[in-house]
Each structure stands twice: as structure tokens, then as C-alpha cells.
Amino acid sequence: KKNKKIGRMVSANPYNRYICFQIRRLRYMETMFDTLLQLPLFQGLCHEDFTNILEKVKLHFTRHKPGEPLIKSGEVCDQLLFLLKGRLSSVTVSEDDTLTVIEYFEAPAVLEPYSMFGMNTRYISSYIPHNEEAQMVSISKSFVMGELFKYDIFRLNYMNIVSNRAQNLYTRLWDKAPKDIEDKIIRFILGHIERMTG
């Protein structure tokens, strides 16, 4: 009789699988944290301060499929929402529904930090992942006020973002009068977009 070798499936040790999962998770988190540091809100923070923030903050990581609504215009802005990977389209519609402006932007980016404070704390635009999965992370408004604003650099970065936006809008509003039809069209478009790129 010929000896038959019976192949047996050797199941991986559950503990080893757990360790591998944790290593992959840590690498993913490190990549996400590196991306966060590229955002204007966190630029200038020393490694120690950023580490202290990460030890306290509850970061909520989410993934969204292309075309899946992420934020709808009019929703309450009670968090800082960051795009870490992917591309989003922002859709802004006029009050009478006669004008729709669609803009596209890529990671890393923060969504409407200026909408978190003021008289109207609701998102102005709707946001939808464009063509690829969008990876997001959010930080609650209460943590921003209770912890992040304790750091001078973060507070200064936040004020700079809000101030720059207000100054840009004011400059566009009081720019020189358009000379012809083409100039009027250009001014009209510039007056209704957030990012003068592309």
C-alpha cells in the first residue's frame, strides 16, 4: 500500500491574527495622523502637543462610498470634519433653487470650520464623495472648545482660516466694477465659489 499523505489545514493562531490586525491598525492610524498634521488647523503644533491631543480626543473615523451623501446643507455643524483621503464634491444651492454651484476638492481638507460658530451654525453646502471612497475623521465641537482651543497655535490657525475667508469675500464684494459682459460673468462665478482654483 502506498502511504497517502493527508493534507491538513493549519489554522492560524488567533493571537497572531490579532497582533497582525493591531499592527495594521497602528500603521493606518499613523498615516491618518500624518495627514492631520498637513491640515492648516494643526500646522505648527509640536509633536508633544499633538500627542497630548491624540491621547485625549475621541476621533471618529468613517468611510463613505462614492455618491453616498456625507453632509446635507442645513445640517447642524457640531463637529470639525476632516477629509483625510479621497475627493469630495460640494453642492451649494441658492435659496430660490435657481442656481447650483458644484466644486471639487481633494484631501486633506476641513469642511466648513466657519460654520461651527456664529448666528447660523449649519452647513452651507452638501458634500458627496466623488468617484472614490472618502475617508473622514471628526472631532466634536465640545472637545474643540474644551481642549483644542487651549493651544495657542490651534486657536491662531482657526482664527486665521475664518478671518481669511471673511477678507476674501469682502475683497470680492468691493472689487472694481466689471468692464464688460465677460468680466461680469467671471465676477459672478468668483462671487459664488469658495476655492478660486481649477
C-alpha positions as CSV (number, residue, x, y, z in Angstrom):
1,K,0.0,0.0,0.0
2,K,1.1,3.4,-0.8
3,N,1.3,5.8,2.0
4,K,-1.1,8.7,1.4
5,K,-0.3,12.0,2.9
6,I,-3.3,13.7,4.2
7,G,-3.0,17.4,4.0
8,R,-4.4,19.2,7.0
9,M,-5.3,22.9,7.1
10,V,-3.3,24.5,9.8
11,S,-5.4,27.3,11.3
12,A,-3.6,30.5,12.1
13,N,-3.2,31.3,15.8
14,P,-6.0,33.7,16.8
15,Y,-3.5,35.7,18.9
16,N,-1.1,36.1,15.9
17,R,-4.0,37.3,13.8
18,Y,-5.0,39.8,16.5
19,I,-1.4,41.1,16.6
20,C,-1.2,41.5,12.8
21,F,-4.6,43.3,12.9
22,Q,-3.3,45.7,15.6
23,I,-0.1,46.4,13.7
24,R,-2.1,47.2,10.5
25,R,-4.4,49.4,12.6
26,L,-1.5,51.3,14.1
27,R,0.1,51.8,10.7
28,Y,-3.2,53.1,9.4
29,M,-3.6,55.4,12.4
30,E,0.0,56.8,11.9
31,T,-0.8,57.6,8.3
32,M,-4.0,59.3,9.3
33,F,-2.2,61.4,12.0
34,D,0.4,62.4,9.5
35,T,-2.4,63.6,7.2
36,L,-4.0,65.5,10.0
37,L,-0.7,67.3,10.6
38,Q,-0.8,68.6,7.0
39,L,-4.1,70.4,7.7
40,P,-3.8,74.2,8.3
41,L,-5.5,73.8,11.7
42,F,-2.7,71.6,13.1
43,Q,0.3,73.1,11.3
44,G,2.8,74.5,13.7
45,L,1.9,72.2,16.6
46,C,4.9,70.4,18.2
47,H,4.9,66.6,18.3
48,E,4.4,66.7,22.1
49,D,1.3,68.8,21.9
50,F,-0.2,66.8,19.1
51,T,0.5,63.6,21.0
52,N,-1.3,65.0,24.1
53,I,-4.2,66.0,21.9
54,L,-4.5,62.5,20.5
55,E,-4.4,60.9,24.0
56,K,-7.5,62.9,25.0
57,V,-9.6,63.3,21.8
58,K,-12.1,60.9,20.6
59,L,-11.5,60.6,16.9
60,H,-14.4,59.2,14.8
61,F,-13.1,57.6,11.6
62,T,-15.6,56.8,8.9
63,R,-15.6,55.7,5.3
64,H,-18.1,56.8,2.6
65,K,-18.8,55.3,-0.8
66,P,-18.8,57.4,-3.9
67,G,-22.2,59.1,-4.3
68,E,-23.2,58.5,-0.7
69,P,-24.4,61.7,0.9
70,L,-21.9,62.8,3.6
71,I,-23.3,66.1,4.8
72,K,-26.5,67.8,3.7
73,S,-27.0,71.5,3.5
74,G,-28.8,72.8,6.6
75,E,-27.5,70.1,9.0
76,V,-26.2,71.4,12.3
77,C,-22.4,71.8,12.3
78,D,-21.4,70.4,15.7
79,Q,-18.1,69.0,14.8
80,L,-14.9,69.5,12.9
81,L,-15.0,67.2,9.9
82,F,-11.8,66.4,8.1
83,L,-11.3,64.7,4.7
84,L,-8.2,62.5,5.1
85,K,-8.3,60.6,1.8
86,G,-10.3,60.9,-1.4
87,R,-12.2,63.6,-3.2
88,L,-15.4,65.4,-2.4
89,S,-17.9,67.5,-4.4
90,S,-19.6,70.3,-2.5
91,V,-23.0,71.4,-3.8
92,T,-24.4,74.8,-2.9
93,V,-27.9,75.8,-3.9
94,S,-29.4,79.3,-3.9
95,E,-32.5,80.0,-1.7
96,D,-34.8,80.0,-4.7
97,D,-33.3,76.9,-6.2
98,T,-32.4,78.8,-9.4
99,L,-28.6,78.4,-9.1
100,T,-26.4,75.4,-8.2
101,V,-22.7,75.6,-7.8
102,I,-20.6,72.4,-7.6
103,E,-17.0,72.4,-6.6
104,Y,-14.5,69.6,-6.2
105,F,-11.6,69.4,-3.7
106,E,-9.2,66.7,-2.6
107,A,-7.7,65.6,0.7
108,P,-6.5,66.8,3.1
109,A,-9.2,69.3,3.9
110,V,-11.6,70.5,6.6
111,L,-15.2,71.1,5.9
112,E,-16.6,74.5,6.8
113,P,-14.9,75.2,10.1
114,Y,-16.5,78.7,10.0
115,S,-20.0,77.1,10.2
116,M,-19.4,75.8,13.7
117,F,-19.8,79.2,15.4
118,G,-21.9,82.3,14.7
119,M,-25.6,83.0,14.3
120,N,-26.1,80.2,11.8
121,T,-24.3,77.0,12.9
122,R,-25.4,74.9,10.0
123,Y,-23.6,73.6,6.9
124,I,-24.0,75.8,3.9
125,S,-23.2,73.2,1.3
126,S,-23.9,69.5,0.8
127,Y,-20.9,67.1,0.5
128,I,-20.7,63.9,-1.5
129,P,-17.7,61.6,-2.2
130,H,-16.7,61.9,-5.8
131,N,-15.5,58.9,-7.9
132,E,-13.8,57.2,-5.0
133,E,-14.2,56.3,-1.3
134,A,-13.8,59.2,1.1
135,Q,-12.1,58.6,4.5
136,M,-13.1,61.1,7.1
137,V,-12.4,61.9,10.8
138,S,-14.5,64.1,13.0
139,I,-13.8,65.9,16.3
140,S,-16.8,67.1,18.4
141,K,-17.4,70.8,19.0
142,S,-17.3,70.3,22.7
143,F,-13.7,68.9,22.5
144,V,-12.6,71.7,20.2
145,M,-13.9,74.3,22.7
146,G,-12.8,72.4,25.9
147,E,-9.3,71.2,24.8
148,L,-8.1,72.3,21.3
149,F,-8.7,76.0,22.0
150,K,-6.2,75.7,24.9
151,Y,-3.4,75.5,22.4
152,D,-2.4,78.9,21.1
153,I,-1.3,77.6,17.7
154,F,-4.5,75.8,17.0
155,R,-6.5,78.8,18.1
156,L,-4.5,81.1,15.9
157,N,-4.8,78.8,12.9
158,Y,-8.6,78.6,13.4
159,M,-8.9,82.4,13.6
160,N,-6.7,82.8,10.5
161,I,-8.9,80.4,8.5
162,V,-12.1,82.3,9.5
163,S,-10.5,85.7,9.0
164,N,-9.0,84.9,5.6
165,R,-12.4,83.7,4.3
166,A,-14.2,86.8,5.5
167,Q,-11.5,89.1,4.0
168,N,-11.6,87.2,0.7
169,L,-15.4,87.5,0.5
170,Y,-15.2,91.2,1.4
171,T,-12.5,91.9,-1.3
172,R,-14.6,90.2,-4.0
173,L,-17.7,92.2,-2.9
174,W,-15.9,95.5,-3.2
175,D,-13.7,94.8,-6.2
176,K,-13.7,97.2,-9.2
177,A,-16.9,97.2,-11.2
178,P,-16.8,94.8,-14.2
179,K,-16.0,96.3,-17.6
180,D,-17.9,94.1,-19.9
181,I,-20.2,91.0,-20.1
182,E,-17.3,88.6,-19.9
183,D,-16.0,90.4,-16.8
184,K,-19.5,90.3,-15.3
185,I,-19.7,86.5,-15.8
186,I,-16.2,86.0,-14.3
187,R,-17.1,88.2,-11.3
188,F,-20.4,86.3,-10.9
189,I,-18.7,83.0,-10.8
190,L,-16.0,84.2,-8.4
191,G,-18.6,85.6,-6.1
192,H,-20.2,82.2,-5.7
193,I,-17.3,79.8,-5.2
194,E,-15.2,79.0,-2.2
195,R,-12.0,78.0,-3.9
196,M,-10.5,80.0,-6.7
197,T,-8.6,77.1,-8.2
198,G,-9.1,74.7,-11.1
